[in-house]
Amino acid sequence: MISALDFSKDIYKNVPDAFIAVHCEQGKSRSAGITLAILSQLAGKGKEEYIVLKLLKHDTNQQFCFNPLIIKIADSLLNNSSALEKNLEKYCPRFVTWRKYWKNKEV
């Protein structure tokens, strides 16, 4: 996660209009979480709600699942008082379901 955040920060510092593709094997959970973290970092603290809503607007097939561990790590690294997790809880029922699923798998 730190590498992804550092990489994106360096890219946009040197090439502000660059495009970054983020993917993982399935392309629904980790990539969505890392994308959300990168966008949140670029937007700055206090813009988490806007970023969550903006990203969800582009999820036209309603497939993003936002890996709960990635979101927890992102919130911690961005030092934003769990703002990403709180906004996902508010605007993305799939996130709540996905988080519950993984929590039950740990038991």
C-alpha positions in Angstrom: 0.0 0.0 0.0 2.8 2.4 0.9 4.4 1.7 -2.5 1.2 2.4 -4.4 0.7 5.7 -2.5 4.3 6.8 -3.0 4.3 5.7 -6.6 1.1 7.7 -7.4 2.3 10.7 -5.5 5.6 10.7 -7.5 3.8 10.2 -10.8 1.4 13.1 -10.3 4.1 15.3 -9.0 6.1 14.8 -12.2 3.3 14.3 -14.7 0.1 15.9 -13.3 -2.1 14.8 -16.1 -0.9 11.1 -16.0 -3.3 8.2 -16.0 -2.6 5.3 -13.6 -4.2 1.9 -14.0 -4.7 0.0 -10.8 -5.6 -3.7 -11.0 -5.5 -7.0 -9.1 -6.3 -10.5 -10.1 -10.1 -10.1 -9.8 -10.2 -6.4 -10.2 -13.0 -5.8 -7.7 -11.7 -5.6 -4.1 -8.0 -4.7 -3.7 -7.8 -2.5 -6.8 -10.9 -0.6 -5.8 -9.5 -0.1 -2.3 -6.1 1.1 -3.6 -7.7 3.3 -6.1 -9.8 4.9 -3.4 -6.7 5.4 -1.3 -4.8 7.0 -4.1 -7.6 9.4 -5.0 -8.1 10.3 -1.4 -4.4 11.0 -0.9 -4.4 13.2 -4.0 -7.6 15.1 -3.1 -6.3 15.7 0.5 -7.7 15.3 4.0 -11.4 16.2 4.3 -12.3 15.2 0.8 -13.0 11.5 1.6 -16.8 11.8 1.2 -16.4 13.5 -2.2 -13.9 10.8 -3.4 -16.1 7.9 -2.2 -19.1 9.3 -4.0 -17.2 10.2 -7.1 -15.7 6.6 -7.4 -19.1 5.0 -6.6 -20.7 7.1 -9.4 -18.3 5.3 -11.9 -19.3 1.8 -10.5 -22.1 1.5 -13.0 -22.2 -2.3 -12.7 -22.1 -2.1 -8.9 -19.2 -4.5 -8.7 -16.7 -2.6 -6.5 -16.3 -4.4 -3.2 -13.5 -2.3 -1.5 -11.3 -4.8 0.4 -11.9 -3.9 4.1 -8.2 -4.6 5.1 -7.0 -2.3 2.3 -9.4 0.4 3.4 -8.3 0.1 7.1 -4.6 0.3 6.1 -5.3 3.3 3.8 -7.2 5.1 6.6 -4.3 4.5 8.9 -1.6 5.6 6.4 -3.6 8.7 5.4 -4.2 9.5 9.1 -7.8 10.4 8.4 -9.7 9.0 11.4 -11.3 6.1 9.4 -12.9 8.6 7.0 -12.8 6.2 4.0 -14.4 3.4 6.0 -17.1 5.6 7.5 -18.1 7.0 4.1 -18.1 3.6 2.6 -20.4 2.4 5.4 -22.7 5.3 4.6 -22.8 5.1 0.8 -21.8 1.6 -0.1 -23.9 -1.3 1.3 -21.7 -3.8 -0.6 -18.7 -2.6 1.5 -20.6 -3.4 4.8 -21.6 -6.8 3.4 -18.1 -7.6 2.2 -16.6 -6.5 5.5 -19.0 -8.7 7.5 -18.2 -11.6 5.2 -14.4 -11.3 5.8 -14.9 -10.8 9.5 -16.9 -14.0 9.7 -14.2 -15.9 7.7 -11.6 -14.9 10.4 -13.5 -16.6 13.2 
